[in-house]
Amino acid sequence: MNICFLMYPWEDIKNPENDSTVSFINECVKRGHGVATCTPANLTIRNSITSAFCTIIERMDNVPANLKSFHKKATTREEMLPLAGFDVLFMRAEPPLDPLMLNFLDSVKDDVFIMNSINGMRVANNKLYTAVFDDPNNDIIPVTHVSKNKEYLIKTIEESNSDKMILKPLNGFGGSGVILIEKSAMGNINSLLDFYLQNAIGGSDYVILQEYIKGAEKGDVRVLLLNGRPIGSMRRIPGEKDHRSNVSAGGSIEKHKLTANEKLLCERIGPKLVEDGLYFVGIDLISEKLVEVNVMSPGGITYMNKAYKIKLQEKVIDFLEGKVMEMNANFNRRTLLRKRVDEA
């Protein structure tokens, strides 16, 4: 198959050994697939055909298993290619989501298998997506408030039964902007909310107030779901000087075996993810509650591989190959049936 990774610039990757996208590309090249990458800024339209200025990864006779060596030895060339000519577009662009990028891809969504789907990305690109999972009793999702009304937010904090709450921007990512607020420090809340409401990440002036979950100080659990089912998990531990557990914020990782309740949570949300075309997703759990759904470029593959001595990228590429075979079989079947009708 021919696959295009819509991602960050190939040449700008600094730590390929910890990069999930590089692990996917390495696996595709090992299998002999045609691989290209492009950034959202490289999308273009020529003669009404949606194309991209692509970085093509040259085929290799001996593909290094080590990701750092692979990235260093891989040779590339540049060429503008039509996106409809690929079998798969794998969305690996970093958040925040560029809505214009999706407008470019609308024209090819019926010709190419896109992971994750355009419509799925539209509905799930920010932290409001957890509201689609019906949970009136907050069994799997913590009590969450989203608003741009400062008075309402202050009142919510004051009326909370907890001494602590989590405040974060609606379109934040990688742990950016996530802070712990306490009632004992209410003297600062006015200026803090002014800053967040006026300078929220992604240009949105909405912020999220979320119930502080007991046990959050011990970190969170990242679970990777493929086609609605968990394929790997790890616990992320906050650093000594930061309450955030994201690896990018200085957190560390350790093995984690999903609990019975965490497995049930995955079973509960999995069908909705698939229905929305969100086939490869990273979810973050704290004390068996869902706090975030990551659909743009979920990471963790390389860390889980090292911890468990597995190769999760193989499962993901197996899934893509299966989807391409299914699409080709459907196309060939329709072609045969139409030929029979034409010849009648």
C-alpha positions in Angstrom: 0.0 0.0 0.0 1.0 3.7 -0.3 0.6 5.7 2.9 1.0 9.4 3.6 1.6 10.6 7.1 0.2 14.1 7.7 2.6 15.2 10.5 5.3 17.6 11.6 8.4 18.0 9.4 10.5 14.9 9.1 13.7 16.8 9.3 12.7 18.5 12.6 12.3 15.2 14.6 14.8 15.5 17.5 14.2 12.3 19.4 13.2 9.6 16.9 13.7 6.8 19.3 10.8 8.1 21.4 8.6 9.1 18.4 5.5 7.0 17.8 5.1 8.3 14.2 8.7 7.2 13.4 7.9 3.8 14.7 4.9 3.6 12.3 6.9 4.8 9.4 9.7 2.3 10.2 7.2 -0.6 10.2 5.7 0.5 6.9 9.1 0.7 5.2 10.1 -2.7 6.6 7.0 -4.1 5.0 7.8 -2.6 1.6 5.0 0.0 1.6 5.4 3.3 -0.2 5.7 6.0 2.5 5.5 9.8 2.2 5.1 12.6 4.8 3.7 16.1 4.6 2.8 18.9 6.9 -0.5 20.7 7.0 1.2 23.7 5.6 2.2 21.7 2.5 -1.3 20.9 1.4 -2.2 22.5 -1.9 -4.7 22.4 -4.8 -3.7 22.3 -8.4 -6.3 22.1 -11.2 -9.0 21.3 -8.5 -7.0 18.3 -7.3 -6.0 18.2 -3.7 -2.3 17.5 -3.4 0.7 17.9 -1.1 4.3 18.8 -1.4 5.5 15.4 0.0 8.7 14.1 1.5 9.0 10.6 0.1 10.9 8.1 2.2 13.1 6.1 -0.2 12.8 2.3 0.0 15.6 0.6 1.9 17.1 -2.9 1.4 18.2 -3.2 5.1 15.8 -1.3 7.4 17.4 -0.5 10.8 15.2 -1.6 13.7 16.7 1.1 15.9 14.5 4.2 15.3 17.4 6.7 15.7 19.5 4.9 13.1 16.5 4.5 10.8 15.8 8.3 10.9 19.4 9.1 10.4 19.9 6.7 7.4 16.6 7.2 5.7 17.0 9.2 2.4 14.2 11.4 1.1 13.2 13.3 -1.9 10.5 16.0 -2.5 7.6 15.7 -4.9 4.1 17.1 -5.2 1.6 14.2 -5.2 -2.2 13.9 -5.3 -3.6 12.8 -2.0 -6.3 10.6 -3.7 -3.5 8.5 -5.1 -2.6 7.1 -1.6 -4.3 4.2 0.0 -4.1 5.7 3.5 -3.7 9.1 5.1 -2.5 8.7 8.7 -3.2 11.9 10.7 -0.2 12.5 13.0 -0.2 16.3 13.0 0.4 17.8 16.4 -2.4 19.7 18.1 -4.0 22.2 18.1 -6.1 21.2 15.1 -6.0 23.4 12.0 -9.6 23.5 10.7 -8.4 24.5 7.2 -6.4 21.3 7.0 -9.7 19.3 7.3 -11.3 21.5 4.5 -8.5 20.4 2.2 -9.0 16.7 3.1 -12.8 16.8 2.6 -12.3 16.4 -1.1 -10.5 13.1 -0.8 -12.2 11.5 2.2 -14.2 9.1 0.0 -11.1 8.0 -2.0 -8.6 7.3 0.8 -8.8 5.6 4.2 -8.1 8.4 6.7 -7.1 7.6 10.3 -8.6 9.3 12.1 -11.6 10.3 10.0 -12.2 14.0 9.1 -15.6 14.1 10.8 -14.2 12.4 13.8 -11.4 14.9 14.1 -13.9 17.7 13.8 -16.1 16.5 16.7 -13.3 15.3 19.0 -10.4 17.7 18.6 -10.9 19.4 21.9 -11.7 18.4 25.5 -15.5 18.9 25.0 -15.7 15.5 23.3 -16.0 13.5 26.6 -19.5 15.0 26.9 -20.7 12.7 24.1 -20.4 9.7 26.4 -23.7 9.5 28.4 -22.6 9.6 32.0 -25.3 11.4 34.1 -24.0 10.0 37.4 -20.3 10.7 36.7 -19.4 7.1 36.9 -16.6 7.3 34.3 -16.1 11.1 33.8 -15.3 13.5 36.6 -17.6 16.5 37.2 -16.7 19.0 34.6 -17.6 22.6 33.9 -16.8 24.6 30.7 -17.5 28.3 30.5 -16.1 31.8 29.6 -18.2 33.4 32.4 -15.7 34.4 35.1 -18.4 34.9 37.8 -19.8 31.5 37.1 -16.4 29.9 37.3 -15.6 31.6 40.6 -19.0 30.6 42.1 -18.4 27.0 40.9 -15.0 26.9 42.7 -16.5 28.4 45.9 -19.5 25.9 45.9 -17.3 22.8 45.2 -17.1 20.2 47.9 -13.4 19.8 47.2 -10.6 22.1 48.3 -8.9 21.5 44.9 -9.9 21.7 41.3 -8.2 21.4 38.0 -8.2 24.4 35.6 -7.2 24.0 32.0 -7.7 25.7 28.6 -10.2 24.1 26.3 -7.7 23.5 23.4 -4.6 22.8 25.4 -2.4 19.8 24.7 0.6 18.0 26.2 -0.3 19.2 29.6 0.1 22.8 28.6 -1.8 25.3 30.8 -3.1 22.6 33.2 -2.9 24.0 36.8 -4.1 22.9 40.2 -6.2 25.6 42.1 -7.0 25.6 45.8 -9.6 27.4 47.8 -6.9 28.6 50.2 -5.5 30.6 47.3 -8.8 32.3 46.1 -7.1 35.7 46.4 -5.4 34.9 43.1 -8.3 33.4 41.2 -9.5 36.7 39.7 -6.3 37.6 38.0 -5.7 33.9 37.1 -9.1 33.6 35.3 -8.5 37.0 33.6 -5.3 35.6 32.1 -6.8 32.3 31.0 -10.0 33.8 29.5 -8.0 36.4 27.5 -5.0 34.2 26.5 -6.4 30.7 26.2 -4.5 28.4 24.0 -5.8 28.1 20.4 -7.5 31.4 20.5 -10.5 30.1 22.5 -11.6 32.0 25.6 -13.3 28.9 27.1 -11.7 27.2 30.1 -12.4 23.9 31.8 -12.9 23.4 35.5 -12.8 19.8 36.6 -13.3 18.0 39.8 -10.0 17.1 41.4 -9.8 13.3 41.5 -8.4 11.6 44.5 -5.2 9.9 43.6 -4.3 12.4 40.8 -1.1 13.2 42.6 0.0 9.6 41.8 -0.3 10.3 38.1 -2.5 9.1 35.3 -2.9 6.1 33.0 -2.5 6.5 29.2 -4.4 3.8 27.3 -4.1 3.3 23.5 -7.2 2.1 21.7 -7.2 0.6 18.2 -10.6 0.1 16.6 -12.3 0.7 19.9 -10.2 -1.8 21.9 -7.2 -1.3 24.2 -3.9 -2.5 22.9 -1.5 -1.0 25.4 -1.3 1.1 28.6 1.2 2.8 30.9 1.1 4.8 34.1 2.6 8.3 33.9 4.1 9.6 37.2 4.5 13.4 37.8 7.9 14.8 38.3 9.0 16.1 41.7 8.3 19.7 40.8 5.2 19.4 38.6 1.7 18.0 39.2 1.4 17.1 35.5 2.2 13.5 34.6 2.9 14.1 30.8 6.3 12.9 29.8 6.7 16.2 27.9 6.3 17.9 31.3 8.9 15.8 33.0 6.8 12.8 34.1 8.1 9.3 34.1 6.4 6.0 33.0 5.9 2.6 34.4 4.0 -0.6 33.5 0.2 -0.7 34.2 -2.2 -3.5 34.0 -5.8 -2.3 33.3 -8.2 -2.8 36.1 -11.6 -4.4 35.6 -13.2 -1.0 35.8 -10.8 0.5 33.3 -11.6 -2.4 30.9 -15.3 -1.7 31.3 -14.7 2.0 30.6 -12.9 1.1 27.4 -15.8 -1.2 26.4 -18.3 1.5 27.1 -16.6 4.3 25.0 -15.1 2.0 22.3 -18.1 1.7 20.0 -18.7 5.4 20.0 -15.1 6.1 19.0 -15.4 3.6 16.1 -18.8 5.1 15.1 -17.1 8.5 14.8 -14.2 7.1 12.8 -11.7 7.5 15.7 -9.8 4.3 15.1 -6.5 5.1 16.9 -7.0 7.0 20.1 -5.2 7.7 23.4 -7.3 8.2 26.5 -6.1 9.4 29.8 -7.5 8.0 33.0 -7.2 9.1 36.7 -8.5 6.7 39.3 -10.5 4.9 36.7 -12.2 8.0 35.3 -11.8 9.4 31.8 -10.2 12.9 31.8 -9.1 13.2 28.1 -9.5 11.7 24.7 -6.5 12.3 22.4 -7.3 11.9 18.7 -4.8 13.9 16.7 -1.4 12.3 17.4 -1.7 10.0 20.4 1.8 8.9 21.7 3.2 6.3 24.0 3.9 3.5 21.5 7.7 3.6 22.0 7.5 3.8 25.8 5.1 0.9 26.0 7.2 -1.1 23.6 10.3 -0.7 25.8 8.4 -1.4 29.0 6.6 -4.5 27.8 9.1 -5.6 25.1 6.4 -5.6 22.4 5.8 -3.9 19.0 2.5 -2.2 19.1 3.1 -0.5 15.8 2.7 -3.9 14.1 -0.9 -4.1 15.3 -1.6 -0.6 14.0 -0.1 -1.2 10.5 -1.9 -4.6 10.4 -5.2 -2.7 11.0 -4.4 -0.3 8.2 -3.5 -3.1 5.8 -6.8 -4.8 6.6 -8.7 -1.6 5.9 -7.0 -1.2 2.5 -7.7 -4.8 1.6 -11.4 -4.3 2.5 -11.6 -1.1 0.5 -10.0 -2.7 -2.6 -12.2 -5.8 -2.3 -15.3 -3.5 -2.2 -14.1 -1.5 -5.2 -13.3 -4.7 -7.3 -16.7 -6.1 -6.4 -18.6 -3.0 -7.5 -16.5 -2.9 -10.7 -17.4 -6.5 -11.5 -21.1 -6.0 -10.8 -21.2 -2.8 -12.9 -19.5 -4.6 -15.8 -22.2 -7.4 -15.7 -24.9 -4.7 -15.8 -23.2 -2.9 -18.7 -23.0 -6.1 -20.6 -26.6 -7.1 -20.0 
